[in-house]
């Protein structure tokens, strides 16, 4: 399982952004722990885990995916999360 790193800029308040991501992850049965500065998450997809952490500086969400299925490219995860922010 390979890792990936990406940054997603946002213009809405950080707590609103994180609530959207928390909701998206939890709606898939995942776990989300953190605050507006940093945290971690994991969710099962096709019987495999996607796990990672994030840090936010108030305008950019820096995400590190530490565990993901080989069949799901980093770009798909980045696109999915980016669509939840805007």
Biopython code that builds the backbone (N, CA, C, O; Angstrom):
import numpy as np
from Bio.PDB.StructureBuilder import StructureBuilder

atoms = [
    (1, "UNK", "N", (0.844, -1.174, 0.000)),
    (1, "UNK", "CA", (0.000, 0.000, 0.000)),
    (1, "UNK", "C", (0.890, 1.238, 0.000)),
    (1, "UNK", "O", (1.787, 1.376, 0.832)),
    (2, "UNK", "N", (0.632, 2.115, -0.928)),
    (2, "UNK", "CA", (1.488, 3.283, -1.071)),
    (2, "UNK", "C", (0.853, 4.517, -0.443)),
    (2, "UNK", "O", (-0.367, 4.605, -0.300)),
    (3, "UNK", "N", (1.700, 5.459, -0.073)),
    (3, "UNK", "CA", (1.243, 6.691, 0.552)),
    (3, "UNK", "C", (1.224, 7.806, -0.482)),
    (3, "UNK", "O", (1.855, 7.710, -1.534)),
    (4, "UNK", "N", (0.485, 8.867, -0.161)),
    (4, "UNK", "CA", (0.478, 10.045, -1.021)),
    (4, "UNK", "C", (0.238, 11.287, -0.178)),
    (4, "UNK", "O", (-0.308, 11.211, 0.923)),
    (5, "UNK", "N", (0.647, 12.418, -0.703)),
    (5, "UNK", "CA", (0.526, 13.696, -0.014)),
    (5, "UNK", "C", (-0.027, 14.719, -1.001)),
    (5, "UNK", "O", (0.394, 14.776, -2.156)),
    (6, "UNK", "N", (-0.972, 15.522, -0.532)),
    (6, "UNK", "CA", (-1.488, 16.596, -1.373)),
    (6, "UNK", "C", (-2.055, 17.701, -0.502)),
    (6, "UNK", "O", (-2.327, 17.497, 0.681)),
    (7, "UNK", "N", (-2.234, 18.879, -1.097)),
    (7, "UNK", "CA", (-2.782, 20.052, -0.414)),
    (7, "UNK", "C", (-4.005, 20.529, -1.165)),
    (7, "UNK", "O", (-4.031, 20.558, -2.396)),
    (8, "UNK", "N", (-5.023, 20.905, -0.398)),
    (8, "UNK", "CA", (-6.261, 21.403, -0.988)),
    (8, "UNK", "C", (-6.548, 22.780, -0.390)),
    (8, "UNK", "O", (-6.804, 22.886, 0.810)),
    (9, "UNK", "N", (-6.510, 23.835, -1.207)),
    (9, "UNK", "CA", (-6.835, 25.165, -0.695)),
    (9, "UNK", "C", (-8.351, 25.300, -0.475)),
    (9, "UNK", "O", (-9.153, 24.680, -1.174)),
    (10, "UNK", "N", (-8.716, 26.118, 0.504)),
    (10, "UNK", "CA", (-10.139, 26.373, 0.749)),
    (10, "UNK", "C", (-10.323, 27.808, 1.208)),
    (10, "UNK", "O", (-9.405, 28.430, 1.742)),
    (11, "UNK", "N", (-11.537, 28.325, 0.989)),
    (11, "UNK", "CA", (-11.808, 29.719, 1.349)),
    (11, "UNK", "C", (-12.892, 29.846, 2.416)),
    (11, "UNK", "O", (-13.105, 30.935, 2.950)),
    (12, "UNK", "N", (-13.572, 28.760, 2.730)),
    (12, "UNK", "CA", (-14.603, 28.782, 3.773)),
    (12, "UNK", "C", (-13.940, 28.627, 5.138)),
    (12, "UNK", "O", (-12.766, 28.265, 5.206)),
    (13, "UNK", "N", (-14.670, 28.896, 6.238)),
    (13, "UNK", "CA", (-14.091, 28.710, 7.568)),
    (13, "UNK", "C", (-13.624, 27.259, 7.780)),
    (13, "UNK", "O", (-14.277, 26.314, 7.336)),
    (14, "UNK", "N", (-12.487, 27.104, 8.465)),
    (14, "UNK", "CA", (-11.875, 25.784, 8.663)),
    (14, "UNK", "C", (-12.829, 24.804, 9.337)),
    (14, "UNK", "O", (-12.857, 23.631, 8.966)),
    (15, "UNK", "N", (-13.613, 25.256, 10.319)),
    (15, "UNK", "CA", (-14.521, 24.322, 11.006)),
    (15, "UNK", "C", (-15.613, 23.817, 10.059)),
    (15, "UNK", "O", (-16.044, 22.670, 10.170)),
    (16, "UNK", "N", (-16.055, 24.655, 9.142)),
    (16, "UNK", "CA", (-17.049, 24.237, 8.146)),
    (16, "UNK", "C", (-16.456, 23.187, 7.199)),
    (16, "UNK", "O", (-17.108, 22.194, 6.874)),
    (17, "UNK", "N", (-15.228, 23.414, 6.767)),
    (17, "UNK", "CA", (-14.542, 22.478, 5.878)),
    (17, "UNK", "C", (-14.362, 21.128, 6.562)),
    (17, "UNK", "O", (-14.661, 20.088, 5.976)),
    (18, "UNK", "N", (-13.881, 21.142, 7.783)),
    (18, "UNK", "CA", (-13.641, 19.885, 8.493)),
    (18, "UNK", "C", (-14.933, 19.147, 8.807)),
    (18, "UNK", "O", (-14.956, 17.917, 8.809)),
    (19, "UNK", "N", (-15.996, 19.875, 9.071)),
    (19, "UNK", "CA", (-17.293, 19.220, 9.286)),
    (19, "UNK", "C", (-17.760, 18.504, 8.022)),
    (19, "UNK", "O", (-18.348, 17.425, 8.100)),
    (20, "UNK", "N", (-17.503, 19.097, 6.865)),
    (20, "UNK", "CA", (-17.874, 18.452, 5.601)),
    (20, "UNK", "C", (-17.080, 17.162, 5.394)),
    (20, "UNK", "O", (-17.639, 16.134, 5.012)),
    (21, "UNK", "N", (-15.786, 17.227, 5.649)),
    (21, "UNK", "CA", (-14.948, 16.031, 5.486)),
    (21, "UNK", "C", (-15.318, 14.972, 6.524)),
    (21, "UNK", "O", (-15.419, 13.788, 6.200)),
    (22, "UNK", "N", (-15.519, 15.397, 7.765)),
    (22, "UNK", "CA", (-15.931, 14.464, 8.821)),
    (22, "UNK", "C", (-17.221, 13.753, 8.422)),
    (22, "UNK", "O", (-17.334, 12.535, 8.560)),
    (23, "UNK", "N", (-18.180, 14.510, 7.931)),
    (23, "UNK", "CA", (-19.463, 13.944, 7.516)),
    (23, "UNK", "C", (-19.290, 12.946, 6.375)),
    (23, "UNK", "O", (-19.894, 11.874, 6.386)),
    (24, "UNK", "N", (-18.458, 13.305, 5.384)),
    (24, "UNK", "CA", (-18.236, 12.411, 4.238)),
    (24, "UNK", "C", (-17.590, 11.108, 4.678)),
    (24, "UNK", "O", (-17.971, 10.038, 4.203)),
    (25, "UNK", "N", (-16.621, 11.185, 5.576)),
    (25, "UNK", "CA", (-15.929, 9.980, 6.053)),
    (25, "UNK", "C", (-16.844, 9.146, 6.934)),
    (25, "UNK", "O", (-16.914, 7.927, 6.778)),
    (26, "UNK", "N", (-17.540, 9.788, 7.851)),
    (26, "UNK", "CA", (-18.420, 9.044, 8.749)),
    (26, "UNK", "C", (-19.617, 8.451, 8.020)),
    (26, "UNK", "O", (-20.123, 7.407, 8.431)),
    (27, "UNK", "N", (-20.082, 9.086, 6.950)),
    (27, "UNK", "CA", (-21.211, 8.542, 6.185)),
    (27, "UNK", "C", (-20.826, 7.238, 5.491)),
    (27, "UNK", "O", (-21.696, 6.458, 5.103)),
    (28, "UNK", "N", (-19.522, 7.003, 5.336)),
    (28, "UNK", "CA", (-19.027, 5.760, 4.751)),
    (28, "UNK", "C", (-18.601, 4.768, 5.836)),
    (28, "UNK", "O", (-17.963, 3.758, 5.542)),
    (29, "UNK", "N", (-18.958, 5.061, 7.096)),
    (29, "UNK", "CA", (-18.616, 4.179, 8.206)),
    (29, "UNK", "C", (-17.219, 4.382, 8.744)),
    (29, "UNK", "O", (-16.718, 3.540, 9.490)),
    (30, "UNK", "N", (-16.575, 5.483, 8.381)),
    (30, "UNK", "CA", (-15.198, 5.747, 8.799)),
    (30, "UNK", "C", (-15.098, 6.468, 10.129)),
    (30, "UNK", "O", (-16.098, 6.847, 10.738)),
    (31, "UNK", "N", (-13.873, 6.642, 10.552)),
    (31, "UNK", "CA", (-13.534, 7.306, 11.813)),
    (31, "UNK", "C", (-12.783, 8.593, 11.500)),
    (31, "UNK", "O", (-11.873, 8.595, 10.671)),
    (32, "UNK", "N", (-13.158, 9.687, 12.156)),
    (32, "UNK", "CA", (-12.504, 10.979, 11.960)),
    (32, "UNK", "C", (-12.258, 11.592, 13.321)),
    (32, "UNK", "O", (-13.205, 11.837, 14.068)),
    (33, "UNK", "N", (-11.006, 11.845, 13.657)),
    (33, "UNK", "CA", (-10.647, 12.447, 14.940)),
    (33, "UNK", "C", (-9.732, 13.633, 14.680)),
    (33, "UNK", "O", (-8.685, 13.491, 14.049)),
    (34, "UNK", "N", (-10.127, 14.799, 15.166)),
    (34, "UNK", "CA", (-9.267, 15.959, 14.990)),
    (34, "UNK", "C", (-9.998, 17.261, 15.222)),
    (34, "UNK", "O", (-11.168, 17.285, 15.604)),
    (35, "UNK", "N", (-9.279, 18.343, 14.982)),
    (35, "UNK", "CA", (-9.839, 19.679, 15.145)),
    (35, "UNK", "C", (-9.445, 20.522, 13.936)),
    (35, "UNK", "O", (-9.020, 19.976, 12.918)),
    (36, "UNK", "N", (-9.578, 21.831, 14.034)),
    (36, "UNK", "CA", (-9.316, 22.686, 12.878)),
    (36, "UNK", "C", (-7.834, 22.794, 12.534)),
    (36, "UNK", "O", (-7.484, 23.350, 11.493)),
    (37, "UNK", "N", (-6.960, 22.271, 13.389)),
    (37, "UNK", "CA", (-5.523, 22.338, 13.123)),
    (37, "UNK", "C", (-4.945, 21.032, 12.598)),
    (37, "UNK", "O", (-4.112, 21.049, 11.692)),
    (38, "UNK", "N", (-5.375, 19.888, 13.157)),
    (38, "UNK", "CA", (-4.808, 18.605, 12.734)),
    (38, "UNK", "C", (-5.685, 17.458, 13.201)),
    (38, "UNK", "O", (-6.544, 17.618, 14.068)),
    (39, "UNK", "N", (-5.451, 16.305, 12.608)),
    (39, "UNK", "CA", (-6.203, 15.126, 12.991)),
    (39, "UNK", "C", (-5.857, 13.939, 12.115)),
    (39, "UNK", "O", (-4.922, 13.973, 11.315)),
    (40, "UNK", "N", (-6.651, 12.880, 12.295)),
    (40, "UNK", "CA", (-6.444, 11.662, 11.524)),
    (40, "UNK", "C", (-7.787, 11.030, 11.187)),
    (40, "UNK", "O", (-8.812, 11.344, 11.792)),
    (41, "UNK", "N", (-7.756, 10.137, 10.211)),
    (41, "UNK", "CA", (-8.987, 9.503, 9.757)),
    (41, "UNK", "C", (-8.681, 8.150, 9.155)),
    (41, "UNK", "O", (-7.548, 7.867, 8.768)),
    (42, "UNK", "N", (-9.699, 7.323, 9.080)),
    (42, "UNK", "CA", (-9.611, 6.077, 8.322)),
    (42, "UNK", "C", (-11.021, 5.639, 7.945)),
    (42, "UNK", "O", (-11.985, 5.892, 8.667)),
    (43, "UNK", "N", (-11.115, 4.980, 6.801)),
    (43, "UNK", "CA", (-12.395, 4.508, 6.287)),
    (43, "UNK", "C", (-12.137, 3.259, 5.454)),
    (43, "UNK", "O", (-11.101, 3.142, 4.799)),
    (44, "UNK", "N", (-13.085, 2.327, 5.484)),
    (44, "UNK", "CA", (-12.978, 1.107, 4.690)),
    (44, "UNK", "C", (-13.612, 1.342, 3.314)),
    (44, "UNK", "O", (-14.729, 1.849, 3.211)),
    (45, "UNK", "N", (-12.880, 0.966, 2.263)),
    (45, "UNK", "CA", (-13.358, 1.083, 0.892)),
    (45, "UNK", "C", (-13.065, -0.232, 0.184)),
    (45, "UNK", "O", (-11.909, -0.645, 0.088)),
    (46, "UNK", "N", (-14.091, -0.880, -0.303)),
    (46, "UNK", "CA", (-13.920, -2.170, -0.986)),
    (46, "UNK", "C", (-13.153, -3.171, -0.128)),
    (46, "UNK", "O", (-12.353, -3.955, -0.638)),
    (47, "UNK", "N", (-13.405, -3.137, 1.189)),
    (47, "UNK", "CA", (-12.732, -4.060, 2.099)),
    (47, "UNK", "C", (-11.301, -3.696, 2.422)),
    (47, "UNK", "O", (-10.600, -4.467, 3.078)),
    (48, "UNK", "N", (-10.855, -2.534, 1.973)),
    (48, "UNK", "CA", (-9.503, -2.055, 2.246)),
    (48, "UNK", "C", (-9.577, -0.720, 2.978)),
    (48, "UNK", "O", (-10.564, 0.006, 2.861)),
    (49, "UNK", "N", (-8.547, -0.406, 3.718)),
    (49, "UNK", "CA", (-8.522, 0.822, 4.504)),
    (49, "UNK", "C", (-7.849, 1.961, 3.757)),
    (49, "UNK", "O", (-6.809, 1.788, 3.121)),
    (50, "UNK", "N", (-8.474, 3.137, 3.852)),
    (50, "UNK", "CA", (-7.813, 4.382, 3.477)),
    (50, "UNK", "C", (-7.631, 5.120, 4.790)),
    (50, "UNK", "O", (-8.601, 5.415, 5.487)),
    (51, "UNK", "N", (-6.382, 5.418, 5.124)),
    (51, "UNK", "CA", (-6.081, 6.086, 6.390)),
    (51, "UNK", "C", (-5.091, 7.211, 6.146)),
    (51, "UNK", "O", (-4.281, 7.159, 5.220)),
    (52, "UNK", "N", (-5.171, 8.219, 6.984)),
    (52, "UNK", "CA", (-4.240, 9.320, 6.844)),
    (52, "UNK", "C", (-4.391, 10.343, 7.945)),
    (52, "UNK", "O", (-5.103, 10.140, 8.928)),
    (53, "UNK", "N", (-3.705, 11.440, 7.749)),
    (53, "UNK", "CA", (-3.753, 12.540, 8.697)),
    (53, "UNK", "C", (-3.824, 13.846, 7.915)),
    (53, "UNK", "O", (-3.611, 13.877, 6.703)),
    (54, "UNK", "N", (-4.124, 14.909, 8.626)),
    (54, "UNK", "CA", (-4.200, 16.219, 7.981)),
    (54, "UNK", "C", (-3.686, 17.287, 8.928)),
    (54, "UNK", "O", (-3.663, 17.108, 10.146)),
    (55, "UNK", "N", (-3.276, 18.399, 8.342)),
    (55, "UNK", "CA", (-2.957, 19.616, 9.072)),
    (55, "UNK", "C", (-3.557, 20.766, 8.281)),
    (55, "UNK", "O", (-3.585, 20.740, 7.050)),
    (56, "UNK", "N", (-4.032, 21.766, 8.992)),
    (56, "UNK", "CA", (-4.632, 22.925, 8.333)),
    (56, "UNK", "C", (-3.994, 24.194, 8.865)),
    (56, "UNK", "O", (-3.749, 24.329, 10.064)),
    (57, "UNK", "N", (-3.727, 25.128, 7.950)),
    (57, "UNK", "CA", (-3.200, 26.428, 8.359)),
    (57, "UNK", "C", (-4.275, 27.509, 8.264)),
    (57, "UNK", "O", (-3.973, 28.698, 8.366)),
    (58, "UNK", "N", (-5.527, 27.098, 8.068)),
    (58, "UNK", "CA", (-6.630, 28.039, 7.984)),
    (58, "UNK", "C", (-7.067, 28.353, 6.564)),
    (58, "UNK", "O", (-8.161, 28.877, 6.354)),
    (59, "UNK", "N", (-6.215, 28.035, 5.573)),
    (59, "UNK", "CA", (-6.599, 28.260, 4.181)),
    (59, "UNK", "C", (-6.198, 27.101, 3.263)),
    (59, "UNK", "O", (-6.587, 27.059, 2.096)),
    (60, "UNK", "N", (-5.416, 26.164, 3.805)),
    (60, "UNK", "CA", (-4.993, 25.002, 3.038)),
    (60, "UNK", "C", (-5.055, 23.771, 3.932)),
    (60, "UNK", "O", (-4.622, 23.796, 5.084)),
    (61, "UNK", "N", (-5.597, 22.705, 3.383)),
    (61, "UNK", "CA", (-5.654, 21.428, 4.081)),
    (61, "UNK", "C", (-4.550, 20.549, 3.491)),
    (61, "UNK", "O", (-4.596, 20.189, 2.315)),
    (62, "UNK", "N", (-3.569, 20.211, 4.310)),
    (62, "UNK", "CA", (-2.450, 19.372, 3.891)),
    (62, "UNK", "C", (-2.735, 17.948, 4.358)),
    (62, "UNK", "O", (-2.824, 17.685, 5.558)),
    (63, "UNK", "N", (-2.877, 17.042, 3.410)),
    (63, "UNK", "CA", (-3.308, 15.674, 3.707)),
    (63, "UNK", "C", (-2.205, 14.692, 3.351)),
    (63, "UNK", "O", (-1.574, 14.790, 2.299)),
    (64, "UNK", "N", (-1.987, 13.738, 4.260)),
    (64, "UNK", "CA", (-1.049, 12.642, 4.020)),
    (64, "UNK", "C", (-1.847, 11.349, 4.131)),
    (64, "UNK", "O", (-2.366, 11.023, 5.198)),
    (65, "UNK", "N", (-1.942, 10.620, 3.035)),
    (65, "UNK", "CA", (-2.599, 9.310, 3.045)),
    (65, "UNK", "C", (-1.505, 8.281, 3.339)),
    (65, "UNK", "O", (-0.567, 8.122, 2.558)),
    (66, "UNK", "N", (-1.633, 7.596, 4.456)),
    (66, "UNK", "CA", (-0.603, 6.645, 4.881)),
    (66, "UNK", "C", (-0.911, 5.219, 4.463)),
    (66, "UNK", "O", (-0.015, 4.377, 4.411)),
    (67, "UNK", "N", (-2.168, 4.946, 4.167)),
    (67, "UNK", "CA", (-2.574, 3.589, 3.805)),
    (67, "UNK", "C", (-3.741, 3.681, 2.836)),
    (67, "UNK", "O", (-4.727, 4.367, 3.108)),
    (68, "UNK", "N", (-3.632, 2.989, 1.704)),
    (68, "UNK", "CA", (-4.707, 2.992, 0.722)),
    (68, "UNK", "C", (-4.583, 1.753, -0.152)),
    (68, "UNK", "O", (-3.496, 1.190, -0.285)),
    (69, "UNK", "N", (-5.689, 1.326, -0.748)),
    (69, "UNK", "CA", (-5.623, 0.204, -1.680)),
    (69, "UNK", "C", (-4.842, 0.594, -2.938)),
    (69, "UNK", "O", (-4.900, 1.737, -3.394)),
    (70, "UNK", "N", (-4.134, -0.351, -3.471)),
    (70, "UNK", "CA", (-3.358, -0.137, -4.693)),
    (70, "UNK", "C", (-4.255, 0.330, -5.841)),
    (70, "UNK", "O", (-3.840, 1.139, -6.671)),
    (71, "UNK", "N", (-5.488, -0.184, -5.881)),
    (71, "UNK", "CA", (-6.382, 0.100, -7.006)),
    (71, "UNK", "C", (-6.980, 1.504, -6.982)),
    (71, "UNK", "O", (-7.588, 1.920, -7.968)),
    (72, "UNK", "N", (-6.825, 2.237, -5.894)),
    (72, "UNK", "CA", (-7.365, 3.596, -5.816)),
    (72, "UNK", "C", (-6.198, 4.584, -5.892)),
    (72, "UNK", "O", (-5.385, 4.655, -4.971)),
    (73, "UNK", "N", (-6.114, 5.345, -6.986)),
    (73, "UNK", "CA", (-5.002, 6.295, -7.124)),
    (73, "UNK", "C", (-5.150, 7.489, -6.188)),
    (73, "UNK", "O", (-6.257, 7.868, -5.804)),
    (74, "UNK", "N", (-4.027, 8.064, -5.837)),
    (74, "UNK", "CA", (-4.028, 9.260, -4.982)),
    (74, "UNK", "C", (-4.896, 10.365, -5.583)),
    (74, "UNK", "O", (-5.581, 11.089, -4.860)),
    (75, "UNK", "N", (-4.862, 10.486, -6.888)),
    (75, "UNK", "CA", (-5.629, 11.542, -7.556)),
    (75, "UNK", "C", (-7.135, 11.375, -7.324)),
    (75, "UNK", "O", (-7.859, 12.368, -7.252)),
    (76, "UNK", "N", (-7.611, 10.136, -7.208)),
    (76, "UNK", "CA", (-9.035, 9.901, -6.957)),
    (76, "UNK", "C", (-9.416, 10.344, -5.541)),
    (76, "UNK", "O", (-10.486, 10.914, -5.330)),
    (77, "UNK", "N", (-8.549, 10.083, -4.592)),
    (77, "UNK", "CA", (-8.800, 10.503, -3.207)),
    (77, "UNK", "C", (-8.772, 12.027, -3.127)),
    (77, "UNK", "O", (-9.644, 12.635, -2.506)),
    (78, "UNK", "N", (-7.782, 12.634, -3.749)),
    (78, "UNK", "CA", (-7.672, 14.092, -3.745)),
    (78, "UNK", "C", (-8.892, 14.725, -4.403)),
    (78, "UNK", "O", (-9.428, 15.709, -3.893)),
    (79, "UNK", "N", (-9.330, 14.181, -5.510)),
    (79, "UNK", "CA", (-10.494, 14.709, -6.212)),
    (79, "UNK", "C", (-11.763, 14.584, -5.357)),
    (79, "UNK", "O", (-12.560, 15.519, -5.280)),
    (80, "UNK", "N", (-11.941, 13.430, -4.720)),
    (80, "UNK", "CA", (-13.121, 13.212, -3.881)),
    (80, "UNK", "C", (-13.145, 14.208, -2.731)),
    (80, "UNK", "O", (-14.163, 14.860, -2.500)),
    (81, "UNK", "N", (-12.037, 14.334, -2.008)),
    (81, "UNK", "CA", (-12.000, 15.279, -0.882)),
    (81, "UNK", "C", (-12.145, 16.718, -1.346)),
    (81, "UNK", "O", (-12.820, 17.516, -0.696)),
    (82, "UNK", "N", (-11.518, 17.056, -2.466)),
    (82, "UNK", "CA", (-11.644, 18.407, -3.008)),
    (82, "UNK", "C", (-13.069, 18.751, -3.376)),
    (82, "UNK", "O", (-13.495, 19.895, -3.212)),
    (83, "UNK", "N", (-13.812, 17.773, -3.873)),
    (83, "UNK", "CA", (-15.215, 18.022, -4.229)),
    (83, "UNK", "C", (-16.076, 18.259, -3.003)),
    (83, "UNK", "O", (-17.111, 18.919, -3.098)),
    (84, "UNK", "N", (-15.672, 17.736, -1.855)),
    (84, "UNK", "CA", (-16.431, 17.920, -0.620)),
    (84, "UNK", "C", (-16.173, 19.292, 0.010)),
    (84, "UNK", "O", (-16.950, 19.745, 0.850)),
    (85, "UNK", "N", (-15.096, 19.944, -0.389)),
    (85, "UNK", "CA", (-14.729, 21.239, 0.214)),
    (85, "UNK", "C", (-15.410, 22.413, -0.451)),
    (85, "UNK", "O", (-15.575, 23.459, 0.176)),
    (86, "UNK", "N", (-15.809, 22.271, -1.697)),
    (86, "UNK", "CA", (-16.344, 23.426, -2.428)),
    (86, "UNK", "C", (-17.790, 23.261, -2.799)),
    (86, "UNK", "O", (-18.374, 24.152, -3.417)),
]
sb = StructureBuilder()
sb.init_structure("model")
sb.init_model(0)
sb.init_chain("A")
sb.init_seg("    ")
for serial, (resi, resn, name, xyz) in enumerate(atoms, 1):
    if name == "N":
        sb.init_residue(resn, " ", resi, " ")
    sb.init_atom(name, np.array(xyz, "f"), 0.0, 1.0, " ", f" {name:<3s}", serial, name[0])
structure = sb.get_structure()
